[in-house]
Amino acid sequence: MGADSQTKTILCAKTPELIETAIADRKPEQSQTDPHSRASTADILVAELSQSDSTLSGEQFEKALQTCSNVVHEAEVDRKLKEIGSATPILPSEIGTDFNFKREIVWKNVVGFLLLHICGWVGLHLAFWRYCDYRTTLYTMWLMYASGQGVTMGAHRLWSHRAFKAKLWLRIILLWMHTLAGQNCLYVWVRDHRQHHKFSDTDADPHNANRGFFFSHIGWLLSRKHPKVIEYGKKIDMSDLEADPLIMFQKE
């Protein structure tokens, strides 16, 4: 058996036990009140691993350390995601989809989206036939990129899922870029997305895929929300965004 296979075998055998030991050794009061002073789960795992098996070479130990860190990181991210949203997990089967529900069309949204797409096609025609100055075309392309990053990097990865941390200057830029996208205020965007993950494919999901491709893509923006969306939307934990004055300023 090669060194890599041996290391993998050792880790597969030890990782569940080490994770359980590491989590059990953590003090709850430290986890909640002093995140900077407590030893991370990864640190505890590494210490346990080094004490548990002295046969690993330096290179093998580095691989073991990286594997343990990845396992713990995934566990921490999963725990964090479970904390986001409703305090009480709801199974999709408890809500379901009422296919007899009749939706009310919001005609001002229909007209608005039609005009938006018509303007887009006209703009594409003008740019293609070079009726526009090249600088206008480049500026438009930059706006498309910036607004896209505001939604994907900002609203989605940073604020909805808390996938990374950002300093004040980056948060300001991403918030501005999200504003360029015109996809409602950030607060509503994040709430709807967290709700989508929490109650996927049910009547409490703002863009319930069970209602078809068109509805989940754009139809949900052209009709009034299902009563379940409004009801369960109030249960989504938005305290992190409500504590951010920048986001609340944009919301107002």
C-alpha positions in Angstrom: 0.0 0.0 0.0 1.5 3.4 -1.0 2.0 6.4 1.4 -1.1 8.2 0.0 -3.3 5.2 0.3 -2.0 4.5 3.8 -2.7 8.1 4.9 -6.2 8.1 3.4 -6.9 4.8 5.2 -5.7 6.2 8.5 -7.8 9.3 8.1 -10.9 7.5 7.1 -10.6 5.4 10.2 -9.8 8.2 12.6 -11.7 11.3 11.2 -15.2 10.6 12.6 -13.8 9.8 16.0 -11.6 12.8 16.1 -14.4 15.2 14.9 -16.7 13.8 17.6 -14.0 14.3 20.2 -13.1 17.8 19.0 -16.7 19.0 19.0 -17.3 17.5 22.4 -14.3 19.3 23.9 -15.5 22.7 22.7 -17.0 25.0 25.3 -20.4 26.3 24.2 -20.0 29.6 26.0 -16.7 30.2 24.2 -18.2 29.4 20.8 -20.9 32.1 21.3 -19.0 34.9 23.1 -15.3 34.6 22.3 -14.7 33.3 18.8 -11.2 34.8 18.6 -9.8 33.2 21.8 -11.1 29.7 21.5 -9.2 26.9 19.8 -10.8 26.0 16.5 -12.2 22.5 15.8 -9.5 22.1 13.2 -6.7 22.9 15.7 -8.1 20.3 18.2 -8.3 17.8 15.4 -4.7 18.3 14.4 -3.6 17.9 18.0 -5.6 14.8 18.4 -4.2 13.4 15.2 -0.6 14.1 16.1 -1.1 12.3 19.5 -3.1 9.4 18.0 -0.7 8.3 15.4 3.1 8.9 15.3 3.7 6.7 12.3 2.9 9.5 9.8 5.8 11.1 8.0 6.0 14.9 7.8 4.5 14.9 4.3 1.8 12.5 5.3 1.0 14.6 8.3 0.6 17.8 6.2 -1.9 15.9 3.9 -3.7 14.6 7.0 -3.8 18.2 8.4 -5.3 19.5 5.1 -7.9 16.7 5.0 -9.0 17.3 8.6 -9.2 21.1 8.0 -11.3 20.5 4.9 -13.6 18.1 6.7 -14.1 20.5 9.6 -14.6 23.5 7.3 -17.4 21.7 5.5 -19.0 20.8 8.8 -18.8 24.4 10.0 -20.3 25.7 6.8 -23.1 23.2 7.0 -23.8 24.2 10.6 -23.8 27.8 9.6 -26.2 27.3 6.7 -28.6 25.3 9.0 -28.6 28.3 11.4 -29.6 30.7 8.6 -33.4 31.0 8.0 -36.3 29.7 10.0 -35.5 28.6 13.6 -37.7 25.5 13.0 -36.8 23.3 10.0 -39.8 22.6 7.8 -40.0 19.6 5.6 -41.3 20.2 2.0 -43.9 17.5 2.6 -45.4 19.6 5.4 -46.2 22.5 3.0 -46.4 20.9 -0.5 -47.7 22.6 -3.7 -51.3 23.5 -4.3 -51.6 23.3 -8.1 -55.2 24.6 -7.9 -54.0 28.0 -6.6 -54.8 30.8 -9.0 -52.2 33.5 -9.2 -52.9 37.1 -9.6 -50.9 38.8 -12.4 -49.1 42.1 -11.6 -49.5 43.8 -14.9 -47.2 46.7 -14.2 -44.4 44.2 -13.8 -45.4 42.5 -17.0 -45.2 45.8 -18.9 -42.0 46.7 -17.2 -40.2 43.5 -18.1 -41.5 43.7 -21.7 -40.1 47.2 -22.1 -36.9 46.1 -20.5 -36.4 43.3 -23.0 -37.4 45.4 -26.0 -34.9 48.0 -25.0 -32.3 45.3 -24.7 -32.9 44.0 -28.2 -32.9 47.6 -29.6 -29.6 48.3 -27.8 -28.1 45.1 -29.1 -29.1 46.0 -32.6 -27.6 49.5 -32.3 -24.3 48.1 -30.9 -24.1 45.4 -33.5 -24.6 47.8 -36.4 -22.2 50.3 -34.8 -24.7 53.1 -34.4 -23.3 53.5 -30.9 -19.9 54.9 -30.0 -17.6 52.0 -29.0 -17.1 53.6 -25.6 -20.9 53.4 -24.9 -20.8 49.7 -25.8 -17.8 49.1 -23.5 -19.5 51.0 -20.7 -22.7 48.9 -21.2 -20.7 45.7 -21.1 -19.0 46.9 -17.9 -22.4 47.6 -16.3 -23.5 44.1 -17.2 -20.4 42.6 -15.5 -20.6 44.9 -12.4 -24.3 44.3 -11.8 -23.8 40.5 -12.3 -21.0 40.5 -9.7 -23.2 42.5 -7.4 -25.8 39.8 -7.5 -23.7 36.6 -7.7 -20.7 37.6 -5.4 -22.6 40.1 -3.2 -26.3 39.2 -2.7 -25.8 35.5 -3.3 -22.4 34.3 -1.9 -21.7 37.0 0.6 -25.0 38.0 2.1 -27.3 35.1 1.5 -24.9 32.2 2.3 -22.1 34.1 4.2 -19.6 32.2 2.1 -16.8 34.7 2.8 -16.1 37.8 4.9 -15.7 41.2 3.3 -14.2 44.5 4.5 -16.3 47.7 4.6 -14.9 49.0 1.3 -15.8 45.8 -0.6 -19.3 45.6 1.0 -19.9 49.1 -0.2 -18.8 48.3 -3.8 -20.8 45.1 -3.9 -23.9 46.8 -2.5 -23.6 49.5 -5.2 -23.1 46.9 -7.9 -26.2 45.0 -6.7 -28.2 48.3 -6.9 -27.1 48.6 -10.6 -28.8 45.2 -11.3 -32.2 46.5 -10.3 -33.2 43.2 -8.7 -35.1 44.8 -5.8 -33.3 45.8 -2.6 -30.6 43.5 -1.2 -32.7 42.8 1.9 -35.6 41.3 -0.1 -33.2 39.5 -2.4 -31.5 37.7 0.4 -34.7 36.9 2.3 -36.2 35.4 -0.8 -33.1 33.3 -1.5 -32.8 32.0 2.0 -36.4 31.2 1.9 -36.0 29.4 -1.4 -33.3 27.1 0.1 -35.3 26.6 3.3 -38.6 25.6 1.6 -37.4 24.5 -1.8 -40.1 23.4 -4.3 -43.1 24.2 -2.0 -45.6 26.9 -1.9 -43.4 28.7 0.6 -40.6 28.8 -2.1 -40.8 32.2 -3.9 -39.9 30.5 -7.2 -41.3 27.1 -6.7 -39.9 24.9 -9.5 -43.0 22.6 -9.3 -44.9 25.3 -11.1 -42.8 25.0 -14.2 -39.7 26.4 -15.8 -41.2 29.7 -16.8 -42.6 30.4 -13.3 -39.3 29.6 -11.6 -37.4 31.7 -14.0 -39.4 34.9 -14.4 -43.1 34.1 -13.8 -42.8 34.5 -10.0 -41.8 38.1 -10.6 -44.9 38.7 -12.7 -47.5 37.6 -10.1 -48.3 38.2 -6.5 -46.7 36.0 -3.9 -48.4 32.9 -2.6 -49.8 33.4 0.9 -47.4 30.7 2.1 -44.4 32.7 0.8 -45.5 35.7 2.8 -46.3 33.6 5.9 -43.0 31.7 6.0 -41.0 34.7 4.8 -41.6 36.3 8.2 -39.8 33.3 9.9 -36.6 33.8 8.0 -33.7 35.0 10.3 -32.6 38.3 8.8 -30.9 39.7 12.0 -27.5 39.8 10.4 -28.7 42.1 7.6 -30.8 44.2 10.0 -27.7 44.9 12.0 -25.9 46.3 8.9 -26.7 50.0 8.5 -25.6 50.0 4.8 -28.1 47.3 3.9 -30.9 49.0 5.8 -30.1 52.3 4.2 -30.4 50.7 0.7 -33.7 49.0 1.9 -35.2 52.3 2.9 
